[in-house]
């Protein structure tokens, strides 16, 4: 038998070596290509593979490669990010540059390469799973072409994240975590205190030899196939079927991409912003964590548990507030499973262990960064500040005395997939013995109770900030619920496919979604009531009469694709290429990059300063509201007040303007000549650059 399996082991080992060697070899060859078009795509793909997959794949192969290719991919991604985090920690500890992070990743890869290459034991992929992976990857490549074409320009939160990635990429000395902030000697941002995902963007830029702006805009397209493959891994793990995996990948693409139509992201949604932490968390890290968690729940295994811990640590570092949301889903799953099976089974013990693996990195993070989190004015704010926050978001809360909760229409506002998922939740009763049913029922009820019941949501807003607490509905397992409903419909075969397609078309027409920052009309409140009341009823029905339901198969996949089709048609019809951002002129950017050193402060108005730091690694005096950490050390409101006085107040003396510049350590003043500015006061300083729109003054003397 050993002689028969030896050639197979050699072949699989050869394929693995070829995959690992291809990425760095392709990266070297790509530097011979231009930094635009296909050359840029090859550079980004090779660099991203070297950072996000190769080191983890080598380590995973050395300690034990999982049998499932989806779990192997998820484990490789999670362990790669853990290695990346280790390298970034050494960068800040040593005060070096991002190059040190690359050296650490390369060193770890070399150390584990030999045992990884020599290890055998990889099970061949089953034909049905190979076809499923091929279909998902091919679909990802096609959608990535759409995302690439629609890419740009940088807007909204993108300037904030680009600024951090740029400092990481271009500063020669990263002396501490605060060195990548917008303010010199300011405070850390509680949500991005350890900038792991920004560092990934920066390192990809350095390895690919391109500007960080190109990474922010075009790397998301390169990551689309990875995102869909990780969604497939999660679906395959939850439904225990390649058909369920493909179906979940399709619904995930519809929910987070095709169904969304916010400004500049119509039809692409989160897929166009995967270089930013929020989208990366939803599309890459959460599916990875879910895939590894359910693989451990079913089969156990120390290696999968290690990957789960690495995934949780990565999610905590990239977006800390999302880890407790995932823990809430798992806790809801545990409670629902206990109700449905009415016994304590080994799977529930593994669920408890998985919860420990998920929450342990979060506890460690909170211990390290508690002073930073506690100093944020968004955490347990004053009554006046809370009222101002609620007013800024529009009509999305219901009040009960001093407490407030999310209104049902605010939960169901995010388009046809969310509405379909909400009304599909009760259908999990017809497969109550399945693990996916416990996730849908337990996770959905837990999330809906937390956001709908005013005392609970008020506590969430106090602990996580209102900005983060309002995002909890994004973690409703609606995609899983939609796939589960398609599985239930699969017993009707062609009629089930027709029903799924009709439901998708009707919901696209009736509830296209509302994706504005300010909450307006919202979605259908009745869908949320169906979800919460139907979910509770389904729990009792499932406990009383537990059913297995049909297995996920071709008919279920066909029903899911039929549901996605009208969403895809509507979404792709809205895709368009936005005009480039021309706010900052090339001349002023060139002057700032040439004359202002990286440790100097540019004093400007809020809009100009916010954009400037995205394109030049400098510090500024103020920033756009809502895009800066409101911690005590940043003096956000004092900075905004002084900036307003300096540029807009015509009644203050020149001595007061000079005092403002001194107070915030200004070395340069950048004036937008289309806005109010004290020209007479500035005439005393040498002008370094001027064009029709901007003027740069040297105020160091």
C-alpha positions in Angstrom: 0.0 0.0 0.0 2.8 2.4 0.8 4.4 1.8 -2.6 1.1 2.6 -4.2 0.5 5.9 -2.3 4.1 7.1 -2.7 3.7 8.5 -6.2 0.6 10.3 -5.1 2.4 11.9 -2.2 5.2 13.0 -4.5 2.7 14.6 -7.0 0.8 16.4 -4.2 4.1 17.6 -2.7 5.2 18.8 -6.1 2.0 20.8 -6.6 2.4 22.4 -3.2 6.0 23.4 -3.9 5.0 24.8 -7.2 2.3 26.9 -5.7 4.5 28.3 -3.0 7.4 29.0 -5.4 5.1 30.6 -8.0 4.2 33.7 -6.0 7.7 35.0 -5.2 8.9 34.0 -8.7 6.0 35.8 -10.3 6.6 38.9 -8.1 10.2 39.1 -9.3 9.2 38.8 -12.9 6.4 41.3 -12.4 8.9 44.0 -11.6 9.9 43.9 -15.3 6.3 44.9 -16.2 4.7 48.4 -16.1 2.9 49.5 -13.0 -0.4 49.9 -14.9 -3.0 47.6 -16.4 -2.1 43.9 -16.4 1.4 44.6 -15.0 -0.2 46.2 -11.9 -2.6 43.3 -11.5 0.2 40.7 -11.6 2.3 42.7 -9.2 -0.5 43.1 -6.7 -1.6 39.4 -7.0 1.9 38.1 -6.4 2.6 40.5 -3.5 -0.7 39.8 -1.9 -0.2 36.0 -2.2 3.3 36.3 -0.6 1.8 38.3 2.4 -1.6 36.7 2.9 -1.2 33.0 1.9 2.3 31.7 1.4 3.7 32.0 5.0 0.5 30.5 6.6 0.3 27.7 4.0 3.9 26.7 4.7 3.3 26.7 8.4 0.0 24.8 8.1 1.6 22.2 5.8 4.5 21.8 8.3 2.1 21.1 11.3 -0.7 19.2 9.5 -2.6 20.1 6.3 -6.4 19.8 6.7 -8.3 17.4 4.5 -10.8 20.0 3.3 -9.2 22.4 0.8 -11.6 25.2 2.0 -10.4 24.8 5.6 -6.8 24.6 4.4 -7.3 27.9 2.6 -8.9 29.5 5.6 -6.2 28.2 7.9 -3.4 29.4 5.6 -5.0 32.9 5.5 -5.5 33.0 9.3 -1.9 31.8 10.1 -0.5 34.2 7.5 -2.1 37.1 9.3 -0.8 35.9 12.6 2.7 35.9 11.2 2.1 39.3 9.7 1.0 40.6 13.1 4.1 39.2 14.7 6.3 41.0 12.1 4.4 44.3 12.6 4.9 44.0 16.4 8.6 43.7 15.9 8.6 46.7 13.5 7.1 48.9 16.3 9.3 47.4 19.0 12.5 48.0 17.0 11.4 51.3 15.6 12.1 50.1 12.1 10.3 50.3 8.7 7.7 48.1 7.1 10.6 46.3 5.4 11.4 44.6 8.7 7.9 43.1 8.6 8.7 41.6 5.2 11.9 40.2 6.5 10.2 38.5 9.4 7.6 37.0 7.1 10.3 35.7 4.7 12.4 34.3 7.6 9.4 32.4 9.1 8.6 31.1 5.7 12.1 29.8 5.1 12.3 28.2 8.5 9.1 26.2 8.0 9.6 25.5 4.3 11.7 22.4 4.7 9.4 20.5 7.0 6.4 21.7 5.0 7.9 20.4 1.7 8.8 17.0 3.2 5.5 16.4 4.9 3.1 14.0 3.2 -0.5 13.1 3.9 -2.6 15.4 1.7 -5.9 13.8 0.7 -6.8 14.2 -3.0 -9.7 16.6 -3.6 -13.0 14.9 -4.5 -14.2 15.6 -8.0 -17.4 17.3 -6.9 -15.4 19.7 -4.6 -12.8 20.3 -7.3 -15.6 21.4 -9.6 -17.2 23.6 -6.9 -13.9 25.3 -6.1 -13.2 25.9 -9.8 -16.7 27.4 -10.3 -16.3 29.7 -7.4 -12.8 30.8 -8.4 -13.9 31.4 -12.0 -16.9 33.5 -10.8 -14.5 35.4 -8.6 -12.2 36.2 -11.5 -15.2 37.5 -13.6 -16.5 39.7 -10.7 -12.9 40.9 -10.0 -12.8 42.3 -13.6 -16.0 44.3 -12.8 -14.5 45.5 -9.5 -11.2 46.5 -11.2 -13.0 48.5 -13.9 -15.2 50.3 -11.4 -12.3 51.0 -9.0 -11.9 54.5 -7.6 -11.6 57.2 -6.6 -10.6 57.3 -2.9 -13.5 58.8 -0.9 -15.1 58.8 2.5 -13.3 56.6 5.0 -10.8 55.8 2.3 -8.7 58.9 3.0 -8.4 57.9 6.7 -7.2 54.4 5.9 -5.0 55.5 3.0 -3.2 58.0 5.4 -2.3 55.2 7.8 -1.2 52.8 5.1 0.9 55.5 3.5 2.8 56.3 6.7 3.4 52.6 7.3 4.7 52.2 3.7 6.9 55.4 3.5 8.2 56.2 7.0 11.7 54.9 7.6 11.2 54.8 11.4 7.9 53.6 12.9 8.8 54.5 16.5 5.5 53.5 18.0 1.8 52.8 17.3 1.0 56.5 17.3 3.5 57.2 14.5 0.8 56.4 11.9 -1.8 58.7 13.4 -3.0 62.0 11.9 -1.8 64.1 14.8 1.8 64.3 16.1 1.9 63.2 19.8 -1.8 62.5 19.6 -3.7 59.5 20.9 -4.4 56.1 19.3 -7.6 55.3 17.6 -9.4 52.6 19.7 -10.5 50.7 16.6 -7.2 50.7 14.8 -4.7 50.9 17.6 -2.7 48.0 16.0 -2.9 48.7 12.3 -2.6 45.2 11.0 -4.7 45.5 7.8 -3.1 48.9 7.0 0.3 47.2 7.3 -0.8 44.5 4.9 -1.7 47.3 2.4 1.6 49.0 3.0 3.7 45.9 2.6 1.9 44.8 -0.6 2.7 48.3 -1.9 6.4 48.0 -1.0 6.7 44.4 -2.4 4.9 45.3 -5.6 6.8 48.5 -6.1 3.7 50.7 -6.5 2.1 53.6 -4.7 -0.2 52.8 -1.8 -3.1 54.6 -3.6 -2.9 51.9 -6.3 -3.1 49.2 -3.7 -6.1 50.8 -2.0 -8.0 51.1 -5.3 -7.0 48.0 -7.2 -6.0 45.3 -4.6 -9.7 44.7 -3.7 -10.3 43.3 -7.2 -7.4 40.9 -6.8 -8.9 39.7 -3.4 -12.4 39.0 -4.8 -11.6 35.3 -5.7 -10.1 34.8 -2.2 -13.2 36.3 -0.6 -15.5 34.0 -2.5 -13.4 31.0 -1.8 -13.5 31.8 1.9 -17.2 32.2 1.7 -17.3 28.8 0.0 -15.2 27.3 2.8 -17.7 28.7 5.4 -20.7 27.4 3.5 -19.1 24.0 3.0 -18.3 23.9 6.7 -21.8 24.9 7.9 -23.8 22.9 5.4 -21.3 20.0 5.0 -21.7 20.1 1.3 -19.9 21.7 -1.6 -23.3 22.7 -3.0 -24.0 24.6 0.1 -20.6 26.2 -0.1 -21.2 27.4 -3.7 -24.6 28.7 -2.8 -23.3 30.6 0.2 -20.6 32.2 -1.9 -23.2 33.3 -4.4 -25.5 34.8 -1.8 -22.6 36.4 0.0 -21.6 38.1 -3.3 -25.1 39.3 -3.8 -25.5 40.6 -0.2 -22.3 42.5 0.2 -21.7 43.4 -3.4 -24.4 43.2 -6.1 -27.3 44.4 -3.9 -25.5 47.5 -2.6 -25.8 50.8 -4.4 -24.1 53.5 -2.2 -22.2 56.3 -4.0 -19.3 55.1 -6.1 -19.9 51.5 -5.0 -23.1 50.6 -6.8 -23.1 46.9 -7.7 -19.7 46.2 -6.1 -20.3 47.3 -2.5 -17.8 46.0 0.1 -15.9 44.1 -2.6 -14.5 47.5 -3.9 -13.2 48.5 -0.5 -11.5 45.3 0.8 -8.3 47.1 1.5 -10.2 48.9 4.3 -10.7 47.1 7.6 -14.5 47.0 7.6 -14.9 45.3 4.3 -11.9 43.1 4.9 -13.5 41.9 8.1 -16.8 41.1 6.6 -15.6 39.4 3.4 -12.3 37.8 4.5 -11.9 37.5 8.2 -15.5 36.6 9.3 -15.9 33.8 6.7 -12.5 32.5 7.7 -13.4 32.5 11.4 -16.8 30.9 10.7 -15.3 28.2 8.5 -12.7 27.2 11.1 -15.2 27.4 13.9 -17.7 25.0 12.3 -14.9 22.7 11.2 -13.8 22.4 14.8 -17.4 22.0 16.0 -17.9 19.0 13.8 -14.5 17.2 13.9 -12.4 18.9 16.6 -8.6 19.0 16.0 -5.9 21.1 17.6 -4.6 22.4 14.3 -8.1 23.8 13.3 -8.4 25.3 16.8 -5.0 27.0 16.4 -6.2 28.4 13.1 -9.4 29.6 14.8 -7.5 31.4 17.5 -5.3 33.0 14.8 -8.4 34.1 12.9 -9.9 35.6 16.0 -6.7 37.4 16.9 -6.5 38.8 13.4 -10.2 40.0 13.4 -9.6 41.6 16.9 -6.6 43.5 15.6 -8.2 44.6 12.4 -11.6 45.5 13.8 -11.9 44.8 17.5 -15.6 45.5 17.9 -16.5 42.7 15.5 -15.1 39.9 17.5 -17.7 40.1 20.3 -20.4 40.2 17.6 -19.1 36.9 16.3 -19.0 35.5 19.8 -22.6 36.5 20.2 -23.5 34.5 17.1 -21.7 31.4 18.5 -23.3 31.9 21.9 -26.7 32.1 20.2 -25.9 28.9 18.2 -24.9 27.1 21.4 -28.2 28.1 23.2 -30.3 27.2 20.2 -28.6 23.9 19.7 -29.1 23.0 23.3 -32.9 23.9 23.0 -33.2 21.9 19.7 -31.5 18.7 20.8 -32.4 18.9 24.5 -29.2 17.3 25.5 -25.5 18.2 26.1 -23.6 16.6 23.3 -19.9 16.6 22.5 -20.5 19.2 19.8 -21.6 21.7 22.5 -18.5 21.1 24.5 -16.4 21.9 21.3 -18.6 25.0 20.9 -17.6 26.1 24.3 -13.9 25.6 23.5 -14.4 27.5 20.2 -15.9 30.4 22.1 -12.9 30.4 24.4 -10.6 30.5 21.3 -12.6 33.3 19.8 -12.8 35.5 23.0 -9.3 35.0 24.4 -7.5 37.3 21.9 -10.2 39.9 22.5 -9.7 39.8 26.3 -5.9 40.2 25.7 -6.5 43.1 23.4 -8.8 44.8 25.9 -6.2 44.4 28.7 -3.5 46.0 26.5 -5.6 48.9 25.1 -8.2 49.5 27.8 -6.8 53.0 28.6 -7.1 54.0 25.0 -10.7 52.6 24.7 -11.7 54.3 28.0 -10.4 57.7 26.9 -12.8 57.7 23.9 -15.7 60.1 24.2 -17.8 57.7 22.2 -17.7 55.1 25.0 -20.3 56.0 27.7 -20.7 59.5 26.3 -22.5 62.4 28.0 -26.2 62.9 27.5 -25.7 65.9 25.2 -23.2 64.1 23.1 -25.4 61.0 22.8 -28.4 63.1 21.7 -26.1 64.7 19.1 -25.0 61.3 17.8 -28.6 60.1 17.6 -29.6 63.2 15.7 -26.8 62.8 13.2 -27.8 59.3 12.2 -31.4 60.2 11.5 -34.5 58.2 12.4 -33.1 54.8 13.3 -34.0 54.4 17.0 -37.0 53.8 19.1 -37.0 55.1 22.7 -38.1 53.7 26.0 -37.5 56.2 28.7 -33.7 56.8 29.0 -33.0 53.8 26.7 -33.1 53.5 22.9 -33.1 50.6 20.5 -32.9 50.2 16.7 -36.1 50.5 14.9 -37.1 47.5 12.8 -37.0 49.4 9.5 -33.4 50.4 10.2 -32.5 46.7 10.5 -34.2 45.7 7.2 -32.9 48.6 5.1 -29.9 46.9 3.5 -31.6 45.5 0.4 -33.3 42.4 -1.0 -31.0 39.8 0.4 -31.3 41.1 3.9 -35.2 41.1 3.6 -35.1 37.6 2.1 -32.9 36.4 4.9 -35.1 37.9 7.6 -38.3 36.2 6.3 -36.4 33.0 5.7 -35.4 32.6 9.4 -38.5 30.7 10.5 -38.0 28.1 7.7 -35.0 26.8 9.7 -37.7 24.9 11.8 -38.0 22.4 8.9 -34.3 21.4 9.4 -34.0 21.9 13.2 -31.5 19.0 13.5 -29.1 20.6 11.2 -26.3 22.8 12.5 -27.1 25.6 10.1 -30.6 25.8 11.6 -29.2 26.4 15.1 -26.9 29.1 13.7 -29.8 30.8 11.9 -32.2 30.6 14.8 -29.9 31.2 17.7 -27.7 33.8 16.0 -30.6 35.8 14.6 -32.7 35.8 17.8 -29.6 36.9 19.8 -28.8 39.7 17.5 -32.3 40.9 17.1 -33.0 40.9 20.8 -29.8 42.8 21.4 -30.6 45.6 18.9 -34.4 45.8 19.3 -34.7 45.8 23.1 -33.8 49.4 24.2 -31.9 48.6 27.5 -29.8 46.0 25.7 -28.9 48.2 22.7 -28.2 51.2 25.0 -25.6 49.1 26.9 -24.1 48.0 23.5 -23.8 51.6 22.4 -22.2 52.6 25.7 -19.7 49.8 25.6 -18.8 49.7 21.8 -19.9 53.2 20.8 -23.1 54.0 18.9 -21.1 54.0 15.6 -20.2 50.3 16.1 -23.3 49.1 17.9 -25.5 50.1 14.9 -23.5 47.7 12.8 -24.5 44.6 14.7 -27.4 43.8 12.3 -24.7 43.4 9.6 -23.8 40.1 11.4 -27.3 38.6 11.1 -26.8 35.2 9.4 -29.1 36.3 6.6 -27.0 34.7 3.8 -27.0 31.3 5.7 -30.8 31.7 6.1 -31.3 32.3 2.4 -29.3 29.2 1.5 -31.2 27.3 4.1 -34.5 28.4 2.6 -33.3 27.3 -0.8 -32.4 23.9 0.6 -36.0 23.7 2.0 -37.3 24.6 -1.4 -35.2 22.1 -3.2 -37.7 19.3 -2.3 -40.0 20.9 -4.9 -37.2 20.8 -7.6 -38.2 23.0 -10.6 -41.0 24.7 -8.6 -38.6 25.5 -5.9 -36.2 27.2 -8.4 -39.1 29.2 -9.8 -40.2 30.3 -6.4 -36.7 31.4 -5.4 -36.2 33.4 -8.6 -39.6 35.0 -8.2 -38.9 36.0 -4.6 -35.6 37.5 -5.6 -37.2 39.5 -8.5 -40.0 40.8 -6.3 -37.7 41.9 -3.4 -35.4 43.7 -5.8 -38.3 45.7 -7.1 -39.9 46.4 -3.8 -36.9 46.8 -1.5 -33.8 47.8 -3.4 -32.2 49.1 -0.1 -31.1 52.2 1.5 -27.4 52.6 2.0 -27.0 56.2 3.1 -25.0 57.2 6.2 -28.1 58.9 7.6 -31.1 56.6 8.2 -34.2 57.6 6.3 -37.2 55.6 5.2 -35.6 52.2 6.0 -36.9 48.8 5.0 -40.0 46.7 5.8 -40.6 46.5 9.5 -42.8 43.4 9.0 -39.8 41.4 7.9 -38.1 42.0 11.2 -41.2 41.0 13.1 -41.4 37.8 11.0 -37.8 37.1 11.8 -38.0 37.6 15.6 -41.4 36.1 16.2 -41.0 33.4 13.6 -37.5 32.6 14.9 -38.8 32.1 18.5 -41.7 30.0 17.2 -39.3 27.9 15.1 -37.1 27.2 18.2 -40.1 25.8 20.1 -41.4 23.9 17.0 -38.0 22.5 16.3 -37.6 21.3 19.9 -41.0 19.7 19.9 -40.7 18.1 16.5 -37.0 18.0 15.3 -36.7 17.5 11.5 -33.6 16.9 9.4 -34.9 18.5 6.2 -33.4 17.7 2.8 -29.6 17.5 2.1 -28.0 20.4 0.2 -27.8 19.3 -3.4 -28.0 20.5 -7.0 -31.6 21.7 -6.7 -30.7 23.8 -3.7 -27.8 25.3 -5.5 -30.0 26.0 -8.5 -32.6 27.7 -6.3 -29.9 29.9 -4.7 -28.6 30.9 -8.1 -32.1 31.7 -9.3 -32.6 34.0 -6.3 -29.3 35.7 -6.9 -29.9 36.2 -10.6 -32.3 39.2 -10.4 -30.1 40.8 -7.7 -27.1 40.4 -10.0 -28.9 41.9 -13.0 -30.0 44.9 -11.0 -26.6 45.3 -9.4 -24.5 45.0 -12.5 -26.8 47.5 -14.3 -25.8 50.1 -11.8 -22.0 49.6 -12.0 -20.3 52.7 -13.3 -16.8 54.2 -13.2 -16.6 57.3 -11.0 -14.7 60.4 -11.9 -11.2 60.8 -10.4 -10.7 62.9 -7.3 -9.3 66.3 -8.4 -9.5 68.2 -5.1 -5.8 68.3 -4.5 -3.7 69.5 -7.4 -0.6 67.5 -8.6 1.4 70.6 -7.9 0.6 71.1 -4.3 1.0 67.4 -3.6 4.4 67.5 -5.3 5.4 70.5 -3.2 4.3 69.0 0.1 6.1 65.7 -0.6 9.2 67.6 -1.7 9.5 70.3 1.0 7.7 69.0 4.1 9.5 66.3 6.1 7.6 63.4 7.6 7.8 64.6 11.2 6.4 68.1 10.4 2.9 69.4 10.8 0.9 71.1 8.1 -1.8 73.5 9.3 -4.9 73.6 7.0 -8.7 73.6 7.0 -10.4 70.3 7.9 -11.3 69.1 4.4 -7.9 69.9 2.9 -6.0 68.4 5.9 -8.1 65.2 5.7 -7.2 64.6 2.1 -3.6 65.8 2.3 -2.4 63.2 4.8 -3.8 60.4 2.5 -1.3 61.4 -0.2 1.7 62.7 1.8 3.1 61.1 5.0 2.8 64.2 7.1 1.0 65.2 10.3 -1.9 67.7 10.3 -3.6 70.0 12.8 -7.2 68.8 12.3 -9.3 66.4 10.3 -12.7 65.8 9.0 -15.4 65.2 11.6 -16.3 61.5 12.0 -12.9 60.4 10.6 -10.7 61.0 13.6 -10.5 59.3 17.0 -12.3 61.3 19.6 -9.9 60.4 22.4 -8.8 62.9 25.1 -5.2 63.1 23.8 -6.3 64.3 20.4 -8.2 67.4 21.6 -10.5 67.0 18.6 -12.9 69.8 19.4 -10.2 72.2 20.5 -8.4 71.6 17.2 -11.6 72.2 15.2 -12.4 75.4 17.1 -8.9 76.8 16.6 -8.8 75.9 12.9 -12.2 77.7 12.5 -10.9 80.8 14.3 -7.7 80.9 12.3 -9.2 80.6 8.8 -12.7 82.1 9.3 -12.8 84.5 12.2 -12.0 88.0 10.9 -12.2 89.6 14.3 -9.2 88.0 16.0 -5.8 89.6 16.2 -2.7 88.4 14.4 -1.1 87.5 17.8 -4.0 85.1 18.4 -3.4 83.5 15.0 0.3 83.1 15.8 -0.6 81.6 19.2 -2.8 79.1 17.4 0.0 78.0 15.1 2.3 77.7 18.1 -0.2 75.8 20.1 -0.5 73.0 17.5 3.2 73.0 16.5 2.5 74.1 12.9 5.5 74.1 10.6 3.6 74.9 7.4 0.3 76.5 6.5 -1.6 75.1 3.5 -4.3 77.5 2.2 -7.2 76.6 0.0 -7.6 79.9 -1.8 -11.3 79.1 -2.6 -12.0 79.2 1.1 -11.7 81.9 3.7 -8.1 82.5 4.9 -6.1 85.3 6.6 -4.1 86.5 3.6 -2.7 89.6 5.3 -1.4 87.6 8.2 0.2 85.0 5.9 2.0 87.6 3.8 4.7 87.8 6.5 5.8 84.2 5.8 7.7 82.9 2.7 5.5 81.2 0.2 7.0 77.9 -1.1 4.4 77.0 -3.7 1.3 78.5 -5.2 -1.2 77.6 -7.9 -4.7 78.7 -8.8 -6.2 76.8 -5.9 -3.6 76.3 -3.2 -0.7 78.1 -1.5 1.9 76.6 0.9 3.6 78.8 3.5 6.7 78.1 5.6 5.9 79.3 9.1 8.8 77.6 10.9 10.7 80.8 11.5 
